Amino acid sequence: MRADPHGKVKAGMLRSDSAPLIICFGDSLTAGFQAPSPDNPAGLETPYGGFLQELLGTAARVAVSGLCGELTGEMTMRFRRDVLDHRPAVVVILGGTNDLGWNAQPTEIMRNLMKMYESALAAGVEPIPVTVPSLRLDGDFSTGEGRRWLGEHIARRQVLNRLIGDYAASKHLHVVDLFTATAEPETWLLAERYSNDGLHLTTDGYRLLATLLYDQVLAARFGRP
């Protein structure tokens, strides 16, 4: 399953059967973007929604609405059209990586994420917040300016992720901690196995996200095929 070029949920993506609908909503990490690499020379997109559909079988329908390069403020503007108007049972929300890249403050990003969480709850849709993964850079960042730069970027991700976790706890929502699951515990860098280009995930990384969602949240709600 692929996101369309505009990140919209097309009618053709939604089968006409009566199974409950899950929408995976976000930016390039939802679209499954991968830069060309030895393991994926064509740079084909591998959205985690496709892996999630395999795990769920016929228990639910999965649609992907991901737009590369999107900021959380832009996500809020299309949330009703691309999520709520389709009346899903569940929406998985992953956003903030691009905002952090533009040095937006975690509190500002969280305000946008909360708008989507609250809109979903008000519409009777279960939001599943996902934490933002870490990043990985080549070269020696163990000393000097490079170490400070990298530490600041990882720290801002951790601040945002704590805000996401605190909000989820206050609303009794499930949260999937993609950051911890894909980071090296010694350095908090995105683990090499899951790092496609330092920012996006490998196929293994996207598959892991689907597995976390299924095992921690969705299998209990929709059953196992």
N, C-alpha and C positions, 0 to 999 in steps of 0.2 A: 504494500500500500504506500502511495507517495502523496506528499502534499502538493497541491497545485501551485503554479508560479506565484500566485498572489496570497498564498496562505489561507485561502477560503475553503470552506467545506462545501464541496460540490454535491449536487443531488445524486450524481452517479456514484459517489463514495458511500452513500447511505443505502444499504439494501432495504428492500421493502418489507422484510420479515418483521415479526413482532418482538424480536429479542431486544433487550434494553441496549441503549446506545452509550458508548464511552467516547468522549472527544479528548484527544491529546492536543493541547494548545500551548503555543509558545513560539520560539524563534528557531534558529538553525539547529539547536540541540533537539528540537522536536521534529524538524524536517529531516533529521538524520544526516546532515551535511558531513561529507568527508573530503578533504583535500586529497589529490592523487598521492598514492604512497606505494611502496613495494607490494604491500598486501592487497591494495585496492587501486591498481594503476589507472583505472578509468575514473576514479573519484565518485563512484556511484553512491547515491544517497541510500542510507539504511535506517529509516525511521523506526524507532522502538515500537511504534504502534503496530507495525507488521509482525514483530515477534510477539507482542502482547496478544494479537488476534490468534496466533498459533496456539498459545497457551490456553486461551479461553475457549477455543473451538466455537461451538454454536451457542454457548451460554450468553454471549453478548456480541454486539457489533462494535468495531473500533474504527473511528475516523481520525485522520491526522490533519491538523490545521497549524502548520508551522511556516514562518516567514523569516528567511535569512536576514540578519542584520537588524532585526526589529528591536526597538526599545520598549520598555514596559508601558510607557505612556501611549505608544502607538498600539500596543496590545489592547489597552483599555478601550480604545476607540472602535475596535472591530469585535469586541467581546460579545456584544448582544447579537450582532448579525451572524457571526461565525460559530457561536456557541449556544446562547440562550434561545435563539429563534429555532434551533433544532431540537430543543427539549430533551437533552441527554439526561441519563440517570447520574452520570459522573463526568466531571471534567478534571483532567490532570493538568496542572498549571506549572510550567517551568519557564521562568524569565528572570532577567537581571544581568546576565553575562555581558551583553552589549552596553548596558548602562554603566557597569563597572569599568568597562574599557574606555568609556568617555569620562571617567572620574566622577560620576554621579555619586552622591552620598547614599549610604545604605538606607537611611531613614526616608529619603525621597523615593527610592526604588520601592521600599516597603509600602509606602502610601499607595502607589499604583497597584501593587499586588493585592493589597487589602481591598481596593475597589472591586477587583475581580472576584476575590473570595466572597465578599459581602453580597455582590450581585448574584452570584451563584446560589448562595444560601437563601437569599430572599426569593429566588425563583424555584426553590425546592430541589436544586441540583447539588449533589455532594462534590465539593472541591477537594482535590488531593494536592496539597502543596508539595513541591519537590525542591530540595536545596540545590543551589548552584554549585557545580563541580569546581575543583581547583584548576590550576594551569601548570604547564610544564615548559621550561625554556632550555635550549641547548647552551652549552658553555659553562664557565666557572662562575657561579653566583655565590660562592662561599664567603667572600670577603668584600669590603668596601661598598661602593655605591650600588653595585649590582645586587648585593645581598639586601640592602635596605629597600631597594625598589621592589624586589620580589617579596620580601616580607610584608611590605605595606599592601601589596595587591592581594596576597593571601589573607592577610588580616581583615581587609574590607569584605572579602567573601565570607569569612567566619562571622563577622558582625551581622551581615545581612542574613546569614543562615540561622543565627541565634534568634533574630527577630521573627523569621519565618516559623521556627520551632516554638517560640513563645506564643505567637498568635494561634498556631494550631492547637497548642495545649489549652489555651483559654477558651477555645470553641469546641474542644473535644473532637478535633479532626485528626485523621491519620496524616502523618507527614513521612515522606520517603527521603532519607538522608543520602542523596547521591554523592555529596561531597565526601563523607567519611568512607563510603563503600568503594570509591574509586581513587582515594588518595593514599600515598605512602605514609604510614603512621609515624615514621621517623622524621620526615621533612614536610609533610602535608602538601607535597607536590602531587599533581595528577600522575598516577602510576603509569609507567611506560606502556604497560599492556593495554591500557585504556586510552592512551593519548594518540590521536591521529596526527595533529599538527601543533600540539601544545595547548589548544583551546577546545577543539571539537573531539568527539569520542571516536574510537575505533568501532568496528562491528561488534567486538566483544563488549565494549562499553555500552553501546545501545542495547544489546541483548541483556546485559546485566540489569539495566534500568527496567526493562520489561519484566524480568524475573522478580526484581524487588517489589514492583507494583503488584504483581500477581500473588506472590507468596505472602506479602505483608498485609494486603488490603483486599484485593479483588477475588481471590479464590474463596474466601469466607463469605463474601457477599453474593457472588454469582454461582458458586459451586465449581467443582472440577469436572471436566468432560469425561 
